[in-house]
Amino acid sequence: MAKAKTAYVCNECGAEFVRWQGQCGECKAWNTITEIRLAPTTTNTRTARTGYAGELTSRVQTMAEVSLAEIPRIHSGFKELDRVLGGGIVPGSAMLIGGHPGAGKSTLLLQTMCSLAERMPVLYITGEESLQQVAMRANRLGLPNDKLRLLAETGVEQICNLAMQEKPAVMVIDSIQVMHVADVSSAPGSVSQVRESAATLTRFAKQNQIAIFMVGHVTKDGTLAGPKVLEHCVDCSILLEGDGDSRFRTLRCQKNRFGAINELGVFAMTAQGMKEVNNPSAIFLNRGESESPGSVVMVIWEGTRPLLVELQALVDYSQLANPRRLAVGAEHNRLAMLLAVLHRHGGIQMSDQDVFINVVGGVKVEETSADLALIAAMVSSFRDRPLAKDLIVFGEVGLSGEIRPVPSGQERLIEAVKHGFRQAIIPKANMPKNPITDMKVMPVTNLQEVIELL
């Protein structure tokens, strides 16, 4: 028998090595290299000598010859899911959806597949649950169950053969971590099995124009389990986020070859399954009746729409030698930078204060337009002076204390007016060309002007 070939692959970046080593030479990560078994390959002498194994089936084209006709998309029945996917499901695409246990991945996909089954052939493949468990969940959610085709199988080859007979338009693999390829001898869930299973299913989807959803597990730090090459080989990677004590779930796209990656979909988990939230700003603005220090509303831009969220700050005298800096929903390093800018250019020192930041509703703010709102909330809590309830704040703060503009400033102001806000502190470069009705806009150029307004 021929000796089985092995390779060593980094779980973070997918780089391959001929032997094991402690640190990856590409991404410099430690203890991420894992041994995998390669599937046996058979080649004839001519192929090994020339690299050519038969007649060519493809031809070289110029860019002008490539058809630019838009591919028709399949609407899933959820506007929020279609928004994250870039307008709908693309035939022949491979999509990976991950999330913590109990986030609602299987529930969302089951609802989507039951809706699509009314219009087209759909195949739902479960490897972790029995067919009875899937049917009981659909019955509990009140979903139509007479059209959806189910299969309990973990062998990738058997799944592809049955899919060729059924010829579905959309297929679900739940989950990719339990699938296995016969040619790979390692256990299901290992790096080699996940890698080969995902590559086989992706190739099958593109050859047969079948859209495939693959469910993926996540690690304790929130990243998708398995090798990094798993995210490289799929067309779209989506993460379903949500705390266990909150009924709201956010669907965020991390990679999309057919649309933008900064779109955000919001769902609510109910007894009838996942319900889409058409106006996310309304659920993130459930504020108290009275004004309280350290609370301010900011307008962030998620994909193609503005989103209003409340930012809270608590600044209190610290009894510790090293005061605490805690940011939930915001970047910790940016908070440290803004505290230094506030001390240097604003004359407000918080080196002996504990600073706690929280973005209400579990939203993660990643853009720099929240800088000005962070400073406003911290100054309000530090001075114990509440801000007006009809005030919104957005803008980027530079290291020299200047207030920089942010994209789509006028659209943010228009969205704020719709929700009843009448005052705004924004960068001077974001001043609208035409005055906005019922909105008092206060432009600022540096940090000193902001503190005077507050």
For each residue, the residues with C-beta under 8 A, 3 or more apart:
1:
2: 40
3:
4: 37 38 40 185
5: 37 38 40
6: 35 36 37 38
7: 16 17 18 35 36 38
8: 16 17 18 19 20 21 33 34 35 36
9: 14 15 16 17 33 34 36 191 195 227 229
10: 13 14 15 16 17 24 26 27 29 32 33 227 228
11: 32 33 34 191 226 227 228
12: 24 27 29 32 228
13: 10 24 26 27 29 228
14: 9 10 227 228 229 232
15: 9 10 24 25 26 27
16: 7 8 9 10
17: 7 8 9 10 20 21 25 33
18: 7 8
19: 8
20: 8 17 33 35
21: 8 17 24 25 33
22: 30 31 33
23: 28 29 30
24: 10 12 13 15 21 27 28 29 30 32 33
25: 15 17 21 28
26: 10 13 15
27: 10 12 13 15 24 32
28: 23 24 25
29: 10 12 13 23 24 32
30: 22 23 24
31: 22
32: 10 11 12 24 27 29
33: 8 9 10 11 17 20 21 22 24
34: 8 9 11 190 191 227
35: 6 7 8 20
36: 6 7 8 9 186 190 191 192 195
37: 4 5 6 184 185 186 192
38: 4 5 6 7 41 192
39: 181 183 184 196
40: 2 4 5 183
41: 38
42:
43: 47 48 53
44: 47 48 53
45: 48 49
46: 49 50 52 53
47: 43 44 50 51 52 53
48: 43 44 45
49: 45 46
50: 46 47
51: 47
52: 46 47
53: 43 44 46 47
54:
55:
56: 59
57:
58:
59: 56
60:
61: 65 66
62: 65 66
63: 66
64:
65: 61 62
66: 61 62 63
67:
68:
69:
70:
71: 90 91
72: 91
73: 82 85 87 88 89 90
74: 88 89 90 91 116 120 169 170 211
75: 82 88 89
76: 81 82 85 88 89 112 115 116
77: 81 111 112 115 116
78: 81 82 108 111 112 265 267 274 276
79: 82 83 276 278
80: 83 84 251 265 266 267 276 277 278
81: 76 77 78 84 85 108 112 251 265 276
82: 73 75 76 78 79 85 87 88 89
83: 79 80 87 263 265 303 304
84: 80 81 238 251 252 253 263 264 265
85: 73 76 81 82 88 89 90 95 236 238 253 256 258 259
86: 90 236 253 256 258 259 260 263
87: 73 82 83 258 259
88: 73 74 75 76 82 85
89: 73 74 75 76 82 85 93 95 170 211
90: 71 73 74 85 86 93 211 235 258
91: 71 72 74 169 209 210 211
92: 205 206 208 209 210 211
93: 89 90 205 211 212 235 236 257 258
94: 198 201 202 205 206 211 212 214 233 234 235 236
95: 85 89 211 212 213 214 234 235 236 237 238
96: 176 198 214 216 224 230 231 234 236 237 238
97: 105 108 109 213 214 215 216 238 239 240
98: 105 215 216 217 218 224 225 237 238 239 240
99: 103 104 105 218 239 240 241 242
100: 103 218 222 241 242
101:
102: 244
103: 99 100 240 241 242 249
104: 99 107 108 240 242 249 267 269 274
105: 97 98 99 108 109 174 215 240
106: 109 110 129 137 174 215
107: 104 110 111 137 141 269 273 274
108: 78 81 97 104 105 111 112 240 267 273 274
109: 97 105 106 112 113 124 172 174 213 215
110: 106 107 113 114 124 134 137 138 141 143 273
111: 77 78 107 108 114 115 141 143 273 274
112: 76 77 78 81 108 109 115 116
113: 109 110 116 117 122 124 148 170 172
114: 110 111 117 118 138 143 144 145 147 148
115: 76 77 111 112 118
116: 74 76 77 112 113 119 120 122 169 170
117: 113 114 120 121 122 144 147 148 149
118: 114 115 144 147
119: 116
120: 74 116 117 168 169 170
121: 117 149 166 167 168 169
122: 113 116 117 147 148 149 168 169 170 171 172
123: 149 150 151 162 163 166 168 170 171 172
124: 109 110 113 134 148 149 150 151 171 172 174
125: 150 151 152 153 159 171 172 173 174
126: 129 130 131 133 134 150 151 152 174
127: 152 153 154 173 174 175 178 179
128: 174 175 178
129: 106 126 133 134 152 174
130: 126 133 134 152
131: 126 134 135 150 152
132: 135 136
133: 126 129 130 136 137
134: 110 124 126 129 130 131 137 138 150
135: 131 132 138 139 145 150
136: 132 133 139 140
137: 106 107 110 133 134 140 141
138: 110 114 134 135 141 143 145 148
139: 135 136 142 143 145
140: 136 137
141: 107 110 111 137 138 272 273
142: 139 272
143: 110 111 114 138 139 273
144: 114 117 118 147 148
145: 114 135 138 139 148
146:
147: 114 117 118 122 144
148: 113 114 117 122 124 138 144 145
149: 117 121 122 123 124 166 168
150: 123 124 125 126 131 134 135
151: 123 124 125 126 159 162
152: 125 126 127 129 130 131
153: 125 127 158 159 162
154: 127 178 179 180 188
155: 158 159 179 180 182
156: 159 160 179 180 181 196 197 200 201
157: 160 161 181 182
158: 153 155 161 162
159: 125 151 153 155 156 162 163 173 179 201
160: 156 157 163 164 200 201 204
161: 157 158 164 165
162: 123 151 153 158 159 165 166
163: 123 159 160 166 167 168 171 204 208 210
164: 160 161 167 208
165: 161 162
166: 121 123 149 162 163
167: 121 163 164
168: 120 121 122 123 149 163 171 210
169: 74 91 116 120 121 122 210 211
170: 74 89 113 116 120 122 123 210 211 212 213
171: 122 123 124 125 163 168 205 210 211 212 213
172: 109 113 122 123 124 125 212 213 215
173: 125 127 159 176 179 201 212 213 214 215
174: 105 106 109 124 125 126 127 128 129 215
175: 127 128 178 179 214 215 216 217
176: 96 173 179 194 197 198 201 214 215 216 226 230
177: 188 189 194 216 217 225 226
178: 127 128 154 175 188 189
179: 127 154 155 156 159 173 175 176 188 193 194 197 201
180: 154 155 156 184 187 188 193 197
181: 39 156 157 184 193 196 197 200
182: 155 157
183: 39 40 196
184: 37 39 180 181 192 193 196
185: 4 37
186: 36 37 190 191 192 193
187: 180 190 193
188: 154 177 178 179 180 193
189: 177 178 193 194
190: 34 36 186 187 193 194
191: 9 11 34 36 186 194 195 226 227
192: 36 37 38 184 186 195 196
193: 179 180 181 184 186 187 188 189 190 196 197
194: 176 177 179 189 190 191 197 198 226 227 230
195: 9 36 191 192 198 199 226 227 229 230
196: 39 156 181 183 184 192 193 199 200
197: 156 176 179 180 181 193 194 200 201
198: 94 96 176 194 195 201 202 214 226 230 233 234
199: 195 196 202 203 233
200: 156 160 181 196 197 203 204
201: 94 156 159 160 173 176 179 197 198 204 205 212 214
202: 94 198 199 205 206 212 233 234 235
203: 199 200 206 207
204: 160 163 200 201 207 208 210 212
205: 92 93 94 171 201 202 208 209 210 211 212
206: 92 94 202 203 209
207: 203 204
208: 92 163 164 204 205
209: 91 92 205 206
210: 91 92 163 168 169 170 171 204 205
211: 74 89 90 91 92 93 94 95 169 170 171 205
212: 93 94 95 170 171 172 173 201 202 204 205
213: 95 97 109 170 171 172 173
214: 94 95 96 97 173 175 176 198 201 234
215: 97 98 105 106 109 172 173 174 175 176
216: 96 97 98 175 176 177 224 225 226 230
217: 98 175 177 224 225 226
218: 98 99 100 222 223 224 225 239
219: 222 223 224 225
220:
221:
222: 100 218 219 239 241
223: 218 219
224: 96 98 216 217 218 219 230 231 237 239
225: 98 177 216 217 218 219
226: 11 176 177 191 194 195 198 216 217 230
227: 9 10 11 14 34 191 194 195 230
228: 10 11 12 13 14 231 232
229: 9 14 195 232 233
230: 96 176 194 195 198 216 224 226 227 233 234
231: 96 224 228 234 237 254 255
232: 14 228 229
233: 94 198 199 202 229 230
234: 94 95 96 198 202 214 230 231 237 255
235: 90 93 94 95 202 255 256 257 258
236: 85 86 93 94 95 96 253 255 256 257 258
237: 95 96 98 224 231 234 253 254 255 256
238: 84 85 95 96 97 98 251 252 253 254
239: 97 98 99 218 222 224 251 252 253 254
240: 97 98 99 103 104 105 108 249 250 251
241: 99 100 103 222 249 250 251 252 362 364
242: 99 100 103 104 246 248 249 250 269 362
243: 246 362
244: 102
245:
246: 242 243 361 362
247: 268 269 270
248: 242 266 267 268 269 277 283 361 362
249: 103 104 240 241 242 266 267 268 269 274
250: 240 241 242 264 265 266 267 362 363 364
251: 80 81 84 238 239 240 241 264 265 266 267
252: 84 238 239 241 263 264 265
253: 84 85 86 236 237 238 239 256 259 260 261 262 263
254: 231 237 238 239 261
255: 231 234 235 236 237 261
256: 85 86 235 236 237 253 259 260 261
257: 93 235 236
258: 85 86 87 90 93 235 236
259: 85 86 87 253 256 263
260: 86 253 256 263 303 304
261: 253 254 255 256
262: 253 302 303
263: 83 84 86 252 253 259 260 302 303 304
264: 84 250 251 252 280 302 303 307
265: 78 80 81 83 84 250 251 252 276
266: 80 248 249 250 251 276 277 280 283
267: 78 80 104 108 248 249 250 251 274 275 276 277
268: 247 248 249 274 275 276 277 283
269: 104 107 242 247 248 249 273 274 275
270: 247 273 274 275
271:
272: 141 142 275
273: 107 108 110 111 141 143 269 270
274: 78 104 107 108 111 249 267 268 269 270
275: 267 268 269 270 272
276: 78 79 80 81 265 266 267 268
277: 80 248 266 267 268 280 283
278: 79 80
279: 282 283
280: 264 266 277 283 284 307
281: 284 285 306 307 308 309 415 419
282: 279 285 419
283: 248 266 268 277 279 280 286 361
284: 280 281 307 308 309 310 360 361 363
285: 281 282 297 308 309 310 419
286: 283 360
287: 295 297 310 389
288: 292
289:
290:
291: 295 386 387 388 389
292: 288 295 386
293: 380 381 383 384 385 386 387
294: 312 313 314 315 377 378 380 381
295: 287 291 292 310 311 312 313 377 380 386 387
296: 310 311 373 376 377 380 387 391 392 393
297: 285 287 308 309 310 311 373 391 392 393 416 421
298: 308 309 311 365 369 370 372 373 392 393 394
299: 306 307 308 369 392 394 412 413 415 416
300: 306 307 309 363 365 367 369 370 394
301: 305 306 307 367 369 406 407 408 411 412
302: 262 263 264 305 306 307
303: 83 260 262 263 264
304: 83 260 263
305: 301 302 415
306: 281 299 300 301 302 408 411 412 415
307: 264 280 281 284 299 300 301 302 363
308: 281 284 285 297 298 299 392 415 416 419
309: 281 284 285 297 298 300 359 360 361 363 365
310: 284 285 287 295 296 297 359 360 361
311: 295 296 297 298 330 357 358 359 360 365 370 373 374 377
312: 294 295 357 358 359 360 377
313: 294 295 355 356 357 358 374 377 378 380 381
314: 294 354 355 356 381
315: 294 350 353 354 355 356 378 381 382
316: 353 354
317: 352 353 354
318: 323 324 352 353 354
319:
320: 323 324 354
321:
322:
323: 318 320 350 351 352 353 354 355
324: 318 320 354 355 356
325: 332 335 336 339 354 355
326: 332 355 356 357
327: 330 331 332 335 357
328: 357 358 359
329: 357 358 359 362 363 364 365
330: 311 327 334 335 357 359 364 365 370 374
331: 327 334 335 365 366
332: 325 326 327 335 336
333: 336 337
334: 330 331 337 338 368 371 374
335: 325 327 330 331 332 338 339 355 357 374
336: 325 332 333 339 340
337: 333 334 340 341 399
338: 334 335 341 342 371 374 375 378 397
339: 325 335 336 342 343 350 355 378
340: 336 337 343 344
341: 337 338 344 345 346 375 397 398 399 401 447
342: 338 339 345 346 348 350 375 378 379 447
343: 339 340 346 347 348 349 350 351
344: 340 341 401
345: 341 342 400 401 446 447 448
346: 341 342 343 375 379 401 447 448 450 451
347: 343 451
348: 342 343 379 382 451
349: 343 352
350: 315 323 339 342 343 353 355 378 382
351: 323 343
352: 317 318 323 349
353: 315 316 317 318 323 350 382
354: 314 315 316 317 318 320 323 324 325
355: 313 314 315 323 324 325 326 335 339 350 378
356: 313 314 315 324 326
357: 311 312 313 326 327 328 329 330 335 374 377 378
358: 311 312 313 328 329
359: 309 310 311 312 328 329 330 362 363 364 365
360: 284 286 309 310 311 312 363
361: 246 248 283 284 309 310
362: 241 242 243 246 248 250 329 359
363: 250 284 300 307 309 329 359 360
364: 241 250 329 330 359
365: 298 300 309 311 329 330 331 359 370
366: 331
367: 300 301 370 406
368: 334 371 396 404 406
369: 298 299 300 301 372 373 394 395 396 406
370: 298 300 311 330 365 367 373 374 394
371: 334 338 368 374 375 395 396 397
372: 298 369 375 376 393 394 395 396 397 403 425 427 444 450
373: 296 297 298 311 369 370 376 377 393 394
374: 311 313 330 334 335 338 357 370 371 377 378
375: 338 341 342 346 371 372 378 379 397 447 450
376: 296 372 373 379 380 387 393 425 450 454
377: 294 295 296 311 312 313 357 373 374 380 381
378: 294 313 315 338 339 342 350 355 357 374 375 381 382
379: 342 346 348 375 376 382 383 451 454
380: 293 294 295 296 313 376 377 383 385 386 387 454
381: 293 294 313 314 315 377 378 384
382: 315 348 350 353 378 379
383: 293 379 380 454
384: 293 381
385: 293 380 454
386: 291 292 293 295 380
387: 291 293 295 296 376 380 391 454
388: 291 391 423
389: 287 291
390: 420 421 422 423
391: 296 297 387 388 421 423 424 425
392: 296 297 298 299 308 412 416 421 423 424 425
393: 296 297 298 372 373 376 424 425 426
394: 298 299 300 369 370 372 373 406 409 412 426
395: 369 371 372 403 404 405 406 425 426 427 430 444
396: 368 369 371 372 403 404 405 406 427
397: 338 341 371 372 375 401 402 403 404 447
398: 341 401 402 403 404
399: 337 341
400: 345
401: 341 344 345 346 397 398 446 447 448
402: 397 398 445 446 447
403: 372 395 396 397 398 427 428 444 445 446 447 449 450
404: 368 395 396 397 398 427 429
405: 395 396 409 427 429 430
406: 301 367 368 369 394 395 396 409 412 427 430
407: 301
408: 301 306 411 412
409: 394 405 406 412 413 426 427 429 430 431 432
410: 413 414 430 432 433 436
411: 301 306 408 414 415
412: 299 301 306 392 394 406 408 409 415 416
413: 299 409 410 416 417 424 426 432 436 439 441
414: 410 411 417 418 436
415: 281 299 305 306 308 411 412 418 419
416: 297 299 308 392 412 413 419 421 424 439
417: 413 414 420 421 422 436 437 438 439
418: 414 415
419: 281 282 285 308 415 416
420: 390 417
421: 297 390 391 392 416 417 424 439
422: 390 417 438 439 440
423: 388 390 391 392 439 440 442
424: 391 392 393 413 416 421 439 440 441 442
425: 372 376 391 392 393 395 442 444 450 453
426: 393 394 395 409 413 430 431 441 442 443 444
427: 372 395 396 403 404 405 406 409 430 443 444 445
428: 403 431 443 444 445
429: 404 405 409
430: 395 405 406 409 410 426 427 443
431: 409 426 428 441 443
432: 409 410 413 435 436 441
433: 410
434:
435: 432 439
436: 410 413 414 417 432 439 441
437: 417
438: 417 422
439: 413 416 417 421 422 423 424 435 436
440: 422 423 424
441: 413 424 426 431 432 436
442: 423 424 425 426 453
443: 426 427 428 430 431
444: 372 395 403 425 426 427 428 449 450 453
445: 402 403 427 428 449
446: 345 401 402 403 449 450
447: 341 342 345 346 375 397 401 402 403 450 451
448: 345 346 401 451 452
449: 403 444 445 446 452 453
450: 346 372 375 376 403 425 444 446 447 453 454
451: 346 347 348 379 447 448 454
452: 448 449
453: 425 442 444 449 450
454: 376 379 380 383 385 387 450 451
